[in-house]
């Protein structure tokens, strides 16, 4: 028997696609066995809705792809050694985050630097999170931290084990430029490489300059707005203009730099390269609202359509890392958020709230076609809360 979920009554449906961020005429999303099968109007999809096992009524609010935190410091389990906090990932789901991408399990106590050690840590993290979805979220873990001891055969082994993420910036390199061979070997084995940029963030890391980035040529310029110390404006412009790297903006970075980068990307038609993450938990702390807060800040200060910025935090991330979720379209994983203007806001809907800098109220989060949150415990209450039929008595109303 298949499990069908129908989300109905949406006032607006966001696609996650930077080209067409709002789905015209859509008010209904249908999924089956955790995969979206249809997005359209209730008139078109009425028969599918009538036969659904679960109906989630959005009550005229906004339905959007779940946020993807493309820079979330996981290690093992739902625990952060950096902030000594448990169940932080499950709490991030209440902030609308349905997937996270690891930038390397660098907060593991006693983190290894040997080839055997870094491979083992990446493989263990990836494999463990394949079997563990805290709060229902997808954790894309197991990012091998590049070290000078790694050779081509090590990357072949990692590829065979299913590792597809790597991080540069925390290995034992005397000169960051000398890491170019490892970056290239990783890419040749289908591994997406994110590189630290800007000032040093923790002991064991070094500043990564624009000149280093040009030589290393990673796939993603991690926290180009600073993690937390930003690159110089001239160096940022060089990266934007002379490379094709994804440009990652994070909450735990420099807001002035974020806005400058975002505006430049928008004005020059490069918005498809902007990806968003939180870069938490770090010294900045545990931030369940880290990504949605970033979307609100960037929307309100830049004047750019918040539907576009939501796409940068969902579909752009999905495309950059080849993830199953991030778009509201047939064939994508059914990870989505129902949200509205917060109760008491001067805005009329979620996009209006983001436009003025208010964090929307999340009234439902769906992961893999299953309602995992009904009333977020972390956002303000939605002005128009969603409701489920049959009632989901096992989900607590946090308000």
Secondary structure, DSSP 8 states (H G I E B T S, - for coil): ---EEEEE--SEEB-S-SSS-B-TT--EEEEETTEEEEEE-HHHHHHHHHT-SEEEE-TT-EEEE-EEESSB---SSSEETTTTEESHHHHHHTTTEEEEE-S--TTSTT---SHHHHHHHHHHHHHHHHS--GGG-EEE--EEE--TT--HHHHHHHHHTT--EEEESSS--SSGGGGHHHHHHHHHTT-EEEE--BS--STT---B-HHHHHHH--SEETTTT-SSS---HHHHHHHHHH---EEEEETTS-HHHHHHHHHHHHHTT-GGGEEEE--BSBTTB--TTHHHHHHHHHHHHH---HHHHHHHTTHHHHHHHT-S-S--STTSB--EEEEE-BTT-SSSSHHHHHHTT---EEEEEEETTEEEEES-SSS--BSS--EEES--TTS----
